[in-house]
Amino acid sequence: MIKVAIVEDHHMVREGIKLLLNQSGDMKVVAEYSNAEDWLASLSVQQYDVTLIDIDMPGVNGIDALTKGLMVDGSLKAIMLTMHNDVAYFREAFVKGAHGFVLKDMSVDELSIAIREVANGNTYFSDEFLKSLANKLKTEQNTSNQQNTPAVSINESEHRLLSFICLGYTNKELAEAMCLSVKTIESHKAKLMRKTQTKNNAALIVWAIKNHIVDI
């Protein structure tokens, strides 16, 4: 059973999410908080498999809460909730360590998939966000008129791995596509993250797009 916590200042939104998730059969909302401060205080005594965090909250906002939460628990897995399809929020959230980014008007089925993916150690973000991010980065690059050359050398195998990651492949799918074990894929990804100084799949994607390694 996947233990889920919800950090959301609107009571009706919390109740709606809780009701729907508790009907899924494989996950349960075990805690809910109306503000980030109470959730942060709980981390020293409570552990959740996945936390859903609203970005737009009074007081400590969702992204700042994520940063503080990771200082308490480095293994924290968080999915950011928002009403706005904002590339800036999306990029900042993943760079800060979020594992997922979803709109509040998404279907319960999609939210459940996102939670399962994150609980299994993967990241979740929709194609819509990824395309928006890619377009935003390309616009920035065209405006600056600069041809950036990546400071990190990527070999053919790493380039292929990055391409699959940008397509949203899970570790299992990566292993199948590259004819390697999941353990080997995890090792290659960890090495690639060290080389690129990134923290997760989404940060790798941002790096790959910025450095013209892949074109989405």
Summary of the structure (lengths in Angstrom):
residues: 216
radius of gyration: 17.6
end to end distance: 35.4
largest distance: 51.8
contacts: 675
relative contact order: 0.11
helix: 52%
strand: 13%
